[in-house]
Amino acid sequence: MCIETKKELKFIIFALLVIAVYLSPLFILQENAHIRVHDNLDSNLAWYKVLARSGEMFGPVNATIPQIINGQLSRNAFGTEYSIIVWLYALFPTMTAYGLSQALTRIVAFFGMYWLLKRHFLPGEKWLFLQIGTALAFALTPFWPSGMLSTMGMPLALWAFLTIRNGKGGWKEYLVLTLLPLYASIVLGFFFFLTAMGFFWLTDGLRGKGWNLRFLAAIIYMTVIFMCVEYRLIFSFLLIDEPNSRDEYYFPILPFWRSVRLTFKNYLLGHTHVMTVHTLFILPATFTAIWIVFRKKLWKQERLFVFLFSLNIVLSIWYAFWFYEGWAPIVERFHFLATFNFARYHFLRPMVIYAGFALALKILSLQGKGWARKAKWYAVLQLLLLGLFNDEIIYQEKPTVKEFYAVEMFREIEEYIALPKEEYRVASIGIHPAIAQYNGFYTLDSYNNFYPLTYKHQFRKIIEKELAKNKKVRKYFDKWGGRCYIFTAQLGKHYMIKKDSKRHLKNLELNTDVFKKMGGRYIFSALPIDNAKKNRLLLVHVFESKSSAWKIYLYKTL
């Protein structure tokens, strides 16, 4: 794709400047920036750090990570060494890597959506403002950071596939299909995208458009590249027979009407891992456009928009009803349905919603000058709204990266214990285990959704009495177990207890004999434990720091 006019170049430069301004807090504030905690600071960022210093970056498929859960966590649980994001965190400080990852993802997302609209969905120079505006809005969506281009790269992949399908594909399109797997995950987006492309190819053939072998070859080609890159995942999923924590994952739990409610919630508000911020401006524009199509009977002229509008609804229904309790007999018979999250077809929604938004604005613009101005205002207002969803704004009440990982304070803890870290194991109460892991401690607890089931059952004995007192937490651990934490009945699913808390842990009942048997010697608690002696724990020191969000009560087993 080339830049054809000076006006187009100016629009692109403006869009890139907006992205640069949007990302500037990450590069200016560095560790003093506020970013997402859930499935980010509490997990992935620590994992990259642990992997980088483990010496197992290129470890064999049967290697383990010594620092986590007594060396029983498979190296494969940390993903492939052929992913660029892994190397960013290995080569650069955490926040430099995070900023570079954000920049790479958003720039590729912008050009991918722009080229898709310009070439295939909304061609014509007259639509330049809508093309650039929609692409920029798509690039500013608050996507899940460690998802990389798993969803944000879909428009670029679709641009390549549609170009190849039309018989005009060349080296650029195949270069895209080759490089995207290096910065995307097949289970976090592209499995669902590629199966959708396969269905697209099949429907082409069944509708008499011919069995497009070039299109099919391109789909197979990208699939093979992904399988090579994700060889660890393929090995773990297909060749390892040892039961793992996902074998107890049980999702068909919602009655019919709660699935219906979840359908509307997902359609109207989206999902935390694929946030689209589409409720306030995109939905009204889309509903107005579909009303115009219906009133003027424009079904044939606007069949692509109608298809995307319908597909968006279907994806929300699919997501919500994947958790419908009626699936239970099928899931119990075909176990692989429980170990792979097929609900994630809704990860296609960001691309579908924003491509549909662009087409909706075109339909509005064709209704006259007044409508055209409204269409542009919809685009502008959506961009302004997304600006307010900048991490530095929406996570102001959360700890900064520096406060979250509290490196200085945990260095003091390390010096106080004065033993080589590999000689003892720790666990945390009231804070995420990722904090201790980031700081190099060997932890019995962790947040991973793929670890030996035998370890989960052994760890459960430590918190067995606490789980018995809290049904919600018991179901959370037993039916999923991705968070292998020291849960307490009192705190429940709260594991960010800040240093200004006045609470105490009361009536705690841990099996510290099992904890010690597993190698546990210290507990990092965010709160004082009133009955520590009853749990055979001794408070040895309290740590606090201006640069930490936490106060740590260091307990040693007796």
Secondary structure, DSSP 8 states (H G I E B T S, - for coil): -----HHHHHHHHHHHHHHHHHHHHHHHHGGGS---IIIIITTHHHHHHHHHHHT-TT--TT-EETTBGGGTEEGGGG--TT-HHHHHHHHS-HHHHHHHHHHHHHHHHHHHHHHHIIIIIS-SGGGHHHHHHHHHHHHTS-B-GGGTHHHHTHHHHHHHHHHHHTT---HHHHHHHHHGGGGS-IIIIIHHHHHHHHHHHHHHHHTTS---HHHHHHHHHHHHHHHHHTHHHHHHHHH--S-BGGGG-----B-HHHHHHHHHHHHHH--TTB----TTTHHHHHHHHHHHHHHHT-TTTTHHHHHHHHHHHHHHHHHHHTTBGGGHHHHHHSTHHHHS-GGGGGGGHHHHHHHHHHHHHHHHHTT-HHHHHHHHHHHHHHHHHHHTT-HHHHTTTS--HHHHH-HHHHHHHHHHH-S-GGG-EEEEESS-HHHHHHTT--BS-EE-S-SBHHHHHHHHHHHHHHHHT-HHHHHHHHTT-SEE----TTT-S-----TT----B-S----HHHHHHTTEEEEEESS-BTTTGGGTEEEEEEEE-TT-S-EEEEEEE-
